[in-house]
Amino acid sequence: MKIQSLFLLLSTCLLFAEVNPGDNILLNGRLEADQADFPVFWSSTRPENVVYNTSDGPGGLPTIRLKGADGETRPETSVRQFSLRLVPGETYKMSAWVKTTGFSCNHYGIIVHNTGWFEEGGIRNVAKDQDWTRMEAQFQAMKSSDGHYGCAIFAVNYQGEFQVADIKLEAISPKALAETPRSATSHEISIPRLVPWTPLLNKIPSHDPKLTFRFFGILKDNDGNISSNYANYILQYTIGNQPPAQIPLQKNLNTLDLAKVPLGDADLKVEIIHKPTGTVELQEQHCITIRELPQEIPANHKKLNNLVTEILNEKTQATQKSYEFTTTRDGWIFVAIKNIDKPTVTLDGKLTIINPDTPRFETFRNLLAGKHTIEIDNPTDGGQVIVRQIAEIFNYCPGANSFVKENTPYDWEFQKKYAHQAVTTQNGGSIPEIHRKWFKESGYYWLANQMSTKLVDDEDLTNRLNNAKALNGDTYDGVTCDEQSFSSVEMLGRYIKGLKAYKNPKDKLIYSWCYGKPVTPGLAHDYIASTVNFTKGKSKLLFEIYCRTRESEQVARDYLDTYAVDTIQKLKEFAPAAMQNTGIIFGNFNQIPILSLQHHPAVDYKYYLDMQLNLVANHPAFEGLGTTGYWGSYYGDHELHRWSFMLLRHYCVEGNTTMLSDQYGLSYIPGHISNGDFEKTLDPWTPQGDVRADSIAQYAHASQNRWGGNNGVGDTFAVFTKTPETTSTLTQIAKNLIPGKTYCFQFVTADYNDIKDKKHNPRQYGITVDLGPNAEIIPELSWIHIDRRSKGRYAHNDGVARTNLNHIVFTAKAPSTPITFSNEKSLDGEQLVLNYVMLVPFIKP
C-alpha cells in the first residue's frame, strides 16, 4: 500500500511537469481573497501580527503586512503555503514587491524552505525603510526529506513593518522547467477531462460547424504507468446512430468536424481510446445543437454600452404595422412603444407582449438569436418603436423587507414602482400568488434559491436538485445554487459530478453562484463549462463581486480593477466561450448593523455602487457579458434599494455610459464632515467634557457587521463618559452644503463596557445630536433603529453588544451648520461610544 500510495503521489506531481518560463509555481501568489478574510492557499501564524489588505499595494495589488509598533519587538510571525514540489539542486527565482517601514530583523525573508525548515532560499535582504520595490533572488532548491517544500513570508523577533505583494516563484534552469509540477492540491487535477471549449455546446453555428474540446489530466497505460505518448490515443466521437469518427488526441485543443450533422439537437458521445489495447480511458455524453446563427452584425445595430445594443429605433407610420429586427445572441431584449395611444404589440405573430394595460408600454423578453418581427395593431404617424438587445438584469431578492423595520416595506407596490422597469430576473424572495400569472406573462423570470455549499459526496447535489420543489413545479423558471469557491477543490469536483448527473426533466434553469477566481487547471475549466452549458446553454454562472468601500476613490478604482476586471479576464482565459452565459453580480447591502459593505462613513455608497456598474458598462473586458445585477437588495436601506434600480435602468436598459451620479451631484467622498470613525484622534471634532478617542478590536465586525473583513476600519470611536458633574459634547461644522438640497445624516452608538465584555444588553443609548439652525429635519424620513437581536446573521454577530443606528434626513438651509453630539441623556457612569458618523446627499422617494 505504501508503494502504491507513493506512486499515486508521484503520478499526480508529474501531471503538470514542464512548467513554462514565467509560470508562478505558487498558488494565488497575487494574494487574492475575494469573500474570504485571508488569501486562499495561504495560512498565518500569530494572526494578530498579520494584516491583509486587498488593495494597498502597488497598482492596487493585495498585500500582506507583518505589523509592528515603534520600539516593540514582535515574536516570530509567518504567512505560509505548503505542499510545493521542487527539483533539488535546480535553480529557481523568488520575486515580490516589498515595502518596509522602520524594519529591523536578523532573520526574515520571502523564502522557500525544505521539510523541517533546515535550509531556505529566496529574498533575504531589504532596507530598513524602502518604498515599494520589486525584488528578486535566485537560489538552488535544497534537498527535502519527503520531497515537499514550503513558502514563507516571515520575520523573527522583528521591529517595524514588513509588507509584500505579488509573490512569484519561477523555475529557471532547464531541468527545473522540465520536472517541476505546477500544482498538487488535489487528485482532481489528474483526472482526464475533455472540456467543451468553443463554442457553447448548443450554439454551434451551421456556417462553421466545428466544436473544440480541451484535454486536461493524465493518461495511464495498462500497467498503471503515466503515458506521455499522445500518439497512442485517439479521440473518437459519435453523433447519434452515425458511425463514429476519429481524430488523433492532442495534448491541448481537439476540434471535431460536424459538417455532416443536420440542424437541430443531436447526441454526441466523445471517447478517448488507447489504440494499442482498445481501452476506453474516458467517455462522456453531450447534447449539442447546430443552429443558424447570424454571421454578422446588422448595419442598423448601435452599441450603446457593453450591456445594451439598440437594434431597432424607428418612427412609426399609420400605414406600417410590422417591424423587423435581428438579435445576434440568445438573451433578453427591451421593447418600448412611444407616442402611440393604448398599443397592442405582437411578437413573431404569436405572443402579445404589450397591451393597453402594460405599464409604460414597455416589456422585457428572452429570445433566441435570429430574425424577429414586431407588429403594432394601431400604429400612428409620429410614434416610435424601440428594441434593444440587453444583458439579463438580476436582483436578489423581491418582496423581502429590511431587517431594519424603520425602512418602509419592500413589498409588491415597491417592486412595481422601482424594480419592474429595471429587472428581468428575480431570485428568491416572494412574489404574491395573485400576481404570479401577470409576472410570468409579462416576460419576467423568477428563480428559487437552492443551497449547495457543503456537498457531502458526489451524489448530494443531484439528490438536492431531484427533490427541489422549484424544479418539479411550474411556479419558478429554475433555481440558483448557492455557492461554490474556486479555492475549494473538493467541493468543485462534487458539484461538477452532481450537476452532470442531474437529468433536468422539466428543462429548468440552473444558475450556479461562485466566488473567487479560477485557479485549478482542468477542474476549474470543467466547472465553468458544465455550468454555462447546462439546460442547453440557457443556464448561467454568477460571480459574486461584493465590493467593500475603500478610503479614497482612487484606491476604490484600483480595487475594482484587481477584483472585478481581473475576475472576468480570468474567466475568459479559462472559458473563452462563456461570456454570454456569465454574470457579474455586485453586492448592494449597506444596512448597518445587519450586513454592510459600506465600511467608510466618509463614502457616499450610492456613488460607489455607480462606479461598479459604470465599470461593467464601459470597460472592454466586460463586452458581451450575459448578466449583471445585485445580490442583497433587502439588506440595503430604502434609499440604496431604490438607487440600485435607478442604476440598473440607467445602464442596462437605457444604455448610458456616463455616471448617473453626475445628474445628482454625487461624489465618492462628499467631505461635508471628517473623521466619522474617530481614527486615532478626535480631530477635527471639538470636544468638551470627558470625551476621548478609543478602539476595541472587532467591534465593527461583530456589532455592526461591516462585512468581509474590515481590517480594523470601524473599530475606532469616540467615548463619552457621563458623570453627575459633566455633560460632554463633540462638535464639528458641516460644510459645503447646498441650500434646498436634502441630506442624510447617520451615526451609530453603543455601550463601551458591553462591547468590551461582549455583553448583550440592547437599549436606546443616551447620545443625541443637534444639527443646528440650518438643518430642517424631515420627520417622516428620520428614525432610530435599536438593534435588539439575540442572534445576528453570522455566529460572530451572536450575543455581542448591540447598537443604535440613528438616521436623520434634513434639508439644508445654508451652506454650513454646526453638528453637536451630547451625552446629556445618558446615565451617570455610562461610557457610550459613537462612530460611523455620515453625512451624504439624499435622494427622496
N, C-alpha and C positions, 0 to 999 in steps of 0.2 A: 504493500500500500504506500509506503514511503517513496519507493522508486516511482510509482505511478503518479503520486501527487507532485513530486519534484518535476517529472516530465511534463505534466499539465501546466505547471507554473512556468517552466521554460518555454513551452509552446506559446503560452499567452504572451510572454515577454518578447518572443521573436516575431509576433504578429505584425508589429509596426516597425520592424527593423528598416534600416536605410532612411533615417531621418534626413530631411533636406537641409541644405545650408540655410541658416537663419531661422529654422524652426525652434520654437520655445519648448524645451523638454518639460518645463514646469507646467502644471495645470493652473489656469487662472493667474498667470503672472501679472496681469493688469489689476489684480486685487479687487475685482468687482463683487458686490454683494447683493445688489438689487433689493429684494424684500428681506433678506437676512440682515442680522445685525453685524455680521463679520464676513469677510471674503470666504466664499466656498472653497473647499480643499485646503484651507489653512486653519491652524489652531494656535492658541496663545497660552503661554504660561504667565502667571501674575497679570491677569487682565486689567487689574487696577492701574497698571503702569502702561497699558497699551491703549492708544486712541486710534480709532479707524474713522477716516473722513472720506466721503465719496467724491470729493471734487476739489480739494485744496492743493493738489499737486500741479506741476507744470502743464499748461493746457487743459486744466480741469480734470486731471487724472486722479483716481482714488489714491489714498495714501495710508500708510501705517506709521504711527509715530510712537516711539518709546519715549515717554514723557518723564520729565524730572522737574525739580524745583531748585531755585537758587541755593547753592551750598549744601543741598541734600543729596546724599548718596543712596541710590536705589539698588536693590539686590538684583541678581541675575534675572533677566527678563528676555523672553524669546517668542517669536512667531515662526511656526514651523510647518513644513509639508513633508510627508513621509512616503515611503514605498517607491522611491525613484530607483531606476536601474541604469547604471553606467558601465562603461568598459574600463576595467582597471588599467592604468598606465597610459591611457589615451588622453588627448588634450581637449579641454572644454573651456568655455568662456562664460563668466558671470558678468552681467551688466545691470545697472539700475540707475534711476535718478536718486540722488542723495542730497539732503539738506541737514545742516547741523546748527544748533544754537547753544553756545556755551558748553559744548560736549567735551567731556573728559572721561577716558576709559582706557584701561590697559588691555582688555580682551573683549573684542566686539567684532562685528562684521556682517556681511551678507555672503554666506558661505554654503558649500556642500560638505557634509561630513559622512564618515562611514558608520556602520553599526557600532554602537558603544561610544561614538564620538572620540575616537583615539587620534584621528587626524582630520584636518579640514583644509579647504582651499577656496579662494574667492576674493571678494573685496574686503580689505582689512586696513586701509589707510585713508582716513578722512581728516579734514582740518577741524579745528575747534569750532570755528564759525564759517560756514560756507552757504551761499545761496544754492538754489537747485543746480546741480551739476550732474551730467551724465558720466558715470564712472564704469570702468570695466577692468577685469583681470582674468588672465588665462592661467590655467592650472592643469596638472595631471591628476586624473582620478586615482585616488589611493585604493588599496585593496580593502575589501569589506568581507567580514567573516561569512555572511549569508547572501552576499551579492546585492544587498539593499543599501540605499543611501537616503539621507535626508537633506533638506534645505532649511537653513535657519537665518532669520534676521534677529540678531541677539546683541546684548551688552551685559557685562558682568560688573557689578559694583561701579555704576556709572553716575555721572552728574550731567546735567543739561539735557538736551533733547536730540534724538537721532531719528530722522524721518526718511522714508523711502517710498518710491513709486515705480511702477512698470518694471518689474524684475524679470530678467530673461536669462535662461541657461541654455547655451548652444553647444552642439558638438562641432569641433573644429577639425581634428585630424581625420584622415580618410577612414581609418578603422572605427573611430567613434561615430562617424556619419553612417557607416555601413551596418553597425551592430547595436547601436543604442535604440532601445524600444521607446516609442512615443509615450505610451501610457499603459498602465497595468491596473486601472481602477476596478475592473470587473471582468469576469469571463464573458460578459455580454458583448464586449467588443471583438471577441474572437469568433462569434457566431457568423457563419456565412450568410450573407444577405444580398438579395438583388432588389435594390431600392428604386422604385419608379422615379425617374429624374426629370425628363421633359418629353412632351408636355404633360399636363394632368391627364390621368387615365381616361377620363370621359370627355376630354376636349381635344381630341386628335383631329386636326384639320384634314379634310379629304383632299385638299390641294397639296398637302405634304404629309402623306400617311406614314409617318415613322414614329417609333416610340423607343426612347432610350432608358435603359436601366443602368444603375451604377453598382458595381460589385464591391462589397466590403467583407472582411473576415479572413479566415484561414481555411484551407482545404487540406485534408489528410489522405494518405494512401491507405491501402488495406492493412498495412502493418501499424497504422496509427502515427506514421511519421508525417511531419508537415511537408506539403508539396509546394514547391515554388515554381514548378514547371507547368505553366498555364496551358501549354500545348497539349497536355494530357486531358484537357477538359473541353467540353462543348456546352454551349447554351442552346437548349432545344426549346422551341416554342410551338404551341399547338393552338389553333383558333377553332373552337367548337369541335366539329367532327372532321375537319380538314386534316390531311396528312401533316405530320409535324415537319417543321423546318429547323435547320441547324446552322449555327454560326460558331466560329471559334470563340471561346470565352476570353475576354480581355480583362486585364487587371483592373481597369477603371471603368470606362464607358462602353456599353454594349447596345447597339442600335438595331432594332427589329424593323424589317421592311413589311409594312402592312398594306401594300398597294393592292393586293387581291382581296382585301376584306371589304365587304359592302358597307354602305352607310347603315348606321344604327348600332345597337348594342351587340356585343359578342363576348363569349367566354374565352379568356386567354389563360393557358397553363404555361408557366415557364419552369424549366428544369436545368440544373447543372449536372452533367453526367461525366463520370470518369471513363474516358474512352477505353483504356486497356481492360477494364473489368465490366463496364456497363453499369456500374453502381450509380444510383441517383443520390447525389450529395445534397441537393436542395430542390424543393418543389413548392410552388405557390400558385394560387388561382386568383385571377382578377376579372372583373367585369370592365371591359373597355367600350368606348363609343367613338365611332368615326362620324364626324359631323361636317356639314357645310358651314364653314365659318367665314366671316368677312376677311378678305385678303388685304384690304387697305382701308384707311380712314377716309370716309366721305369728305368732300371738299367743304361742305357746309358745317362740319363739326368745328366747334370753337372751344378750345380748352380754357376754362376759367381759372382753375387751380388744380392741384393734384387730385382732388376729390370730386370735382364737378366738370363735366363737359356738356356744353349746350349743343344738342343735336337737332333741334328744331325750334325756330323762332320766326313765326310768320304772322302777318296781318291777315285776318280772315276776310272773306268776301261772301256776300249773301248767296252767290251762285256756286260756291265751292264747299262741299261738306267733308270731303275726305282729304287727309294729310298723311304723307308717308314719312317714316324716319327709320334709321338703321342703328341698332345698338351693336357695338363692336365687342362686347363681352357679356357673359351672363351676369345678371345682377339687377340692381334697383334703378328705376327711373322716377323722376318727379315730373308730374304733368300739371300745368296751370292754365286755366282759361280766364282771360281778362276782357272786360268790357262787352260781355255778352250776357243778356238777362236770362237767368234760370236755364243754363245749358244742360243738355244731356249728351254725354260723350261715351262712345263705344270703342273698345279696343279690339282690333283684329276681327271685327264683325261678330264678336261673340259676347263680350263681357262689358256691361255698363260700369264705367269706372267713376263717372261724375254725373250727378243728377241735380235737380234744383235745390235739394236739401243738403248737398255736400258743403261742409264748411269751407269758406274761402274759394270754392270751386277749384280745389287742389287735391291731388292724390299721389300716393307712393305705390308703385307696383314692381314686382320682381319678374323679370322677363329673361328668356333665353336670347342669346346673341342672334342677330339677323334682322330682316326687314319686318316692319310692323306698320299698321295703319290705325289712325285715329279718325273717327267720324263724329262730326258735330251735327246734331239733328236740326238746330235752328241757328245757323251761322248768320252773322250780320257783317256789314261793311264796317271796318274800323275796329273789330275785335282782335284778339291776339291769342295764339296757341303757342305754348312754350313746353318743350320737353327737354329734360336734362338727364344725362346718364350720371348717376351719383354713387358714391360709396354707401354701403349699408351703414345706418346710423343707429347705434346701440345704446341702450340705457338699462341700468340696474339700479333700483327696481321700482315699478309703478305701484301706486296705491298703498305704500307703506309710510306711516307717519314718522316724524322725527321722535327720537327718544327724549329730546328736549321739548316737552309738550307745549311750551310757550310759543313755539313756531306754529303757525296756523296749519291745518291739515293738508297733506299732500294727496288728496282724495281724487275721485273721478273728475270733479269740476276743475281741480288744479291741473290734472292731466289734459283735459280738453283745452284749457286756456293756454297752457305753455308747452306741453310735450307733443301733442298730436301734429303740430305743424313742423316739428323738428326731429322726429324719431321714426324709424321704420320698424325697429325690432326691440321689444321689451323683454326683459329677463327677470323671472321670479316675481315676487310681489303678488298683487291681487288686482284682477280686473272684475268688477261686479258682474255677476252672472247675467243680469238683464242687458248688459252692454256688450257681451262677448260676440253675439251674432253680428252686430254692427261693426265691431272691431275687426273681425275676420273678413267680412265683406268689403270693408274699406281698404283691405290690402295689407294691413299690418301683420307682423309675426309676433308670436308670444312663445317664449321658451321657458320651460321649468328649469330648476336648478337641481342637479344630481351630484351628491358628494361622492368623490372618488379619490380622495387624497391618500389614505393609508390602505392600500390594497394588500390583502393578506396572502394572496397567491395569484397564479396566472389566470384562474377562473373567476376571481372575485368581481372584476369589472363586468364580465359577461353576465354573471348572475344578477348584479345590481341593475343592469340595463334590461334584462329579461323581466325583472319584477317591477320596473318603474312604471307607475300608473300613467305618467305623462307620455310614455312611448307606446302604450297599449290602448289609449283612448283617443278622442277626437278634439279635446279641449286645446291641447298645445301643438305647436308645429315641431317640437323637438325638445332637447334638453341641452344645457351646458354642464359639462363635467368639471368639477372644481376640486383640485387643481394640481398640476404637476410641476416639479422643479427640474430644470435641466441638469442640476448637480446630483439629483437622486437617481443614480443609475439603475438600481434595483426596481424602483417604482416605475421608471420609464419602460423597462423591459416588460413588467407585468401589464402595464397599460396597453402597450402595443399588442401583446398576445390577446388580451381580453377584448380589445376593440375589433381585431381581425376575426375573432370567433363569434362576434355578435351578428346575427343574421338580419336584423333590422326589418322585420316583416312588414311594417307599415311605412317604410321608406321615410322615416323621420330624420330631422336634422340632429347631428351631434356636434356641438361646438365644444372644443377642448381648451380649457384655461391652462396657461402655463406662465412661468416666470423664470427669470434668469436668461442666459444666452446659451445657445447650443455649443457644446464643447466636446462631447464624446463621439469620436468617429464611428460611423456605422449606426450606432444606437440612436443618436440624435437625428441623423438623416432619416432613419426608418420611422421614428416617431412623427416627424413633421410630415413625411409622405403619407403615412397612414391616416393622420388626422385630416389633411386637406383633400384627400381623395375619397373620403368616406361619403356615403349617400350619393354616389355617382358624381362626386366633385361638388356637392352643394353644401357640405359641412365646412366649418372654419376652425382655424387655430387662433386663439385670442391671447395676445401677450398682455400681461398686467404691467403697466408702466405707471406706477404710483409715485409721483414726484413730490418730495418734500421741499419746502421753501429753503432758500439759501440767503446768506447775509447781504448779498448785493445782486443787482440784475446781471452783471457780467458773470459772476460765479454761477448764477442760476442758468444762464445760457450755456456755459461750459458743461454744467451738469447734465442738461438736456441733451447736449451733443454726445456725451460719453454714455448716456443711458439710452435714450430713445433712438437716436440716429445709429449708434453702434449696434443696437439690438437688431434693427431692421437690416442693416448691412450684413450682420452675421447670418440672419435668416436667408438672405439672398445667396450667400456663399454655400449654405447647407441645402438649399432647395430653390433653385433659380425659377421654377415654375409656380411657386407657392404664393406669390404676392397677392394675387387676386382673391385668394381664399384665406388671407391672413388679416387679423385685426390688431390694431394698436388701441388699447383701452386705457384711458387715463383715470386716475382717481380724482374725484371731486368732493371729498369729505373734509370738512373743516370744522366739525362741531365739537369743540371742547365742551365738556370733559368726556364725551363719548368716544370719538375717533377723529383725529385731525392730522392732516398733512401740513397745516399751517403752523410751523414751528417758530416763526419770527413775527412778533406782533407789528413790527415796522412795515411789513409787506402787505400790500393790497392783494389778497389772493385772487380776486377777480382778474386782475392784470396778469398774474402768473398763469392762471388757467388759460387765458387768452394766448399767452406766449406758446403754450403747448400745442393747441390746435393750429395756431398760425404756422408753427414749425412743420406740422404734418401737411398742411395745405400748400406749403411753398418749397420745402427742401427737396431737392431732386431725388434723394434716397427713398422718398415715400410715394413716388409716382406709381400709379397703378394699385395702390393699397385698396384692399377689398372692404374693410370695415374700420370704423373708428367710433368713439363714444366714451361713455363714462360708467365706471362702477362706483357705487357708494352714494348715489344721489340723496337717499333719505338720511344719510349721515352728514349731509350738508345743511347749513341753515337756510332759511326761506329765501333770502336774497341770492345766495350762491346757487341754490337749486334752480331758481328762475333764470339766473345768468347763464347757467350751463346750457339750457335750451336755447337761449338767445345766441350763444356762441355756435351751437350746432346748426342752427338756422343760417347764421351769418356765413359760415364756411362750407357746410355740407349741402346746403340747398341753394343758397344764393351764389355760392362760388366766389366769395370775396378773397382777396389776398392781403388787404390791409387789416390792421387790428381794429376790432370793434371798440376796444378801449379808447381809441383816438376820438370816437364820437362822444364819449362821456368824460373826457378829460382825465382819464385814469393814468397812473404811473406805478412802477414797481414799488417804490418807496415814496409815499406822498410827502413824508417829512413834516407833518403837522406837529408831531411831538417826537421826542427822542428817548431812547433808553427805557423802553416799556417793560423790559425784563430786569432792569436794575443790575446789569452785568458789572460786577466788581465794585461799583460805586453808585451813589445816588445821583451824581451829576447827569444832566443839568437841572434836576429837580431841586427845589429849595425846601429843606426840612425845618420844622420847628418842633421842639419837644424831643421825645425819645423815639427816634426813627433811625434804623441802621440798614445797611446792605448785608445780606447773608445768603447762604445757599445750603441745600441738602441734596445730596446725590440721588438721582432717580425720581425726584418729586414730579417733574413734568411727565415722565414716562408712566409713573404709577397712578397719580391722581388726576392728571389732565389728559392722559393718553395721547400725547404728541407722538404719533405712530412712526414705527420703522427705525428706531434708533435715533436718539436726539443729540448724542454727543455732548451732553451737558447743557444744551440750549433749553432754557426754561427752568433749570434747577436753581437759578438765582432769583432773588426777590427782595423787596423792602419789608422790614419787620416793624410793626407799630406795637409798642408796649404801653398798656394803659395803667396808670396809677391814679389814686384819688386826687392827686395834685396836678396831674398833667394830662392834657389832651394834645395829641400830636397831629401835625398836618404835613402835607407834602404838596408842593405847588409847582406848576410849570405853565408857561404861556403857550397855548396852542396858536400856531401862526399859519399864514398863507391860506386862510380860509376864504372862500368866495361867498360874499353875502347873497342870500337867497338859495344857496345850494344846500342839499341835505347830506348829513354825515352820520356815520355810525361810530359810537364810542363804546368800547368793551373793556372789561377788566375782570380778573379772577382773584378771589380771596379764599383764604383757608386759615386754619389754626396751626401755628408753628409747632406746638408740642404734639398735636395729633399727627403731623407729618413725621416728626422725629420718632415718635413711638409707634407709628403705623396703626393708629387708633381710629376706629370707625365711629364717628360721633357727628353725624350730619346735622346742620342747623344753619340759620341765617346769621352771618357774621356782621359785626358792627363797624365795618368800614364803609363810609358813604362818600359821595363825590358831589361837588358843586361845580357846574360847568360855566358859571359866571353869567354876567348880564347879557352876553352877546350870543347865547345859545338858547334857542326856543325849542324846548323838548316836545316831541310828538308822542303823547302818552300811549296811543293805541299801537304804536310800533316798538314800545320800550317795555322791558321786563327784567326780572331777576329769576334765574333758574337755580334752585337749591338741589344739588345732587344728593339724593337720599338712597341710592342703590346700595345694597349689601354686596352684590356681585357686579363686576364690570364685564366688558367684552372679553377680556383675557384674564388668565389666572393672576397675572401681576397687577391687575386692577381690583382684585378682590380684597375686602377687609382693610382698605387703606383710608387715609384721611380724605374727606370729601370736600368739594369746593363749591363756591357760588360763582356763577357766571352772570355778570351784570351787562345788560345790553340796552344801550340808550341811543335813540335816533333823534337827531335835532336838526333844525335849520339854522344856519349861521346868519347872524345879523350884522356882523362886522368881520374884518379880516383877521382878528385875533380875539381870544377870550381866555381868561385865567381858569385853569383847572386845578381844583384843590381837593385832595383827599383828607379825610379826618377819621379818627377813631373815637369820636365823642360818644357814639352809641355802643361801643364795646364795653365789656365788663372789666372791672378792676382786676388787674393781674393777667389779663389775656394778652397773649402775643399773637397778633394776627398778621398774616403775610399778604402781600399784594404783588401781582405781576401780570403779564400778558395785557399790558395797557396798550390799547389800539385805537387809532383814530384814522378812519379812511372814508372816502366818499361813499354814499349810499344811494342805491337805485331803488326808488319806491315801486311798489306793485302797480 
